[in-house]
Amino acid sequence: MDDISKQDQPIQMTFPFFLSSLGMQALVALGQIENPITKKKEPDMAQARYMIDIIQMLKDKTKGNVTPEEDRMMEDLLYQLRMVYVEKTK
């Protein structure tokens, strides 16, 4: 291996990885996990709703162009995020 370590190499972007990153951003906005910058759980329900809407838009726009596994991943992610959102906004 050359001088560049694996840490310095860019992460290979896949659709599931992209969905996971959007889901993590939504979880930060929901206050479920700490913000990696502030190290605090800081709910921002407007941002959480925005992230959920983005994932739904991707689901709608990619219909018929994703694998069954990717579609199921989006469905599961949306369900989980929506349940947390509903609980937090009661």
N, C-alpha and C positions, 0 to 999 in steps of 0.2 A: 504494500500500500504506500502511496506517496505521502508527502508532508501534511496533506489536509486530513484532519481527523474526521470521523463520521459526524461529530457534532457540528462541524463547519459546513457540511453539505446540506443543501436545501431539502426539506421534507418533500417527498413525492406526493403531489396533490391527487387525491382520488375523490370521487363524489361522496363516498361514505365519510372520508376524513373531513371534507368540507362541511357536510351535515353535522358531524360531531362538533366541529368548531363553532357553528352557529348555535347548536344546542348548549354548548358550554357558555357562550355569551348570554344566552337566555337565562341559564341557571344563575349566572352572576347577577343579572338584572333582577331576577326573582329573589335574590338574597339567600339562595340555597347554598352557594359556595362563596368563599371570600374573593373579593376583587384582587387579582394578582398584583396590582400596583399599590393599592392602599392597605392590603392585608386585612380588610374589614368586610363584613357582610353588609352591603348597602343596597337594599331593595330600591328599584326604580321601576315601578309598574308600567309606566308609559313606554320605557325602553323594552321591558319584557314583552309587552303586547306587540311592539314593533318587530321584535325578533321572531315571535310566533307567526306574525303575519307574513314575514319574509319567507319562512319555511313553508307556509301554506301556499304562497305564490309560486315558489319553486316546485312544489308538488303539482300544482295546477298546470304550470307551464311545461313541465317535463313529462306529463302524462303520455304514456305510450313509448317513451324514450329512455326508460330506466329498467333495470332488471327487476324481477319480482322481489328480490331481497332488498334492493334499494327502496322500492316502493313501500315495503313493509317497514323498513327502517324509518322512513318519513312518517308513516302512520303512527308507529309506536312513539316516536319522538314528539309528534304533535299531541298525541293523547296525554303523555306524561307531563309535558309542559303546560297544557291547558288545565289539567287537574291541579297542579301546583298553583297556577294563576288564579283559578276559581277559589281555591282555599285561602290564598293570601288576600283576595279582594272581598271576602265576605264581611 
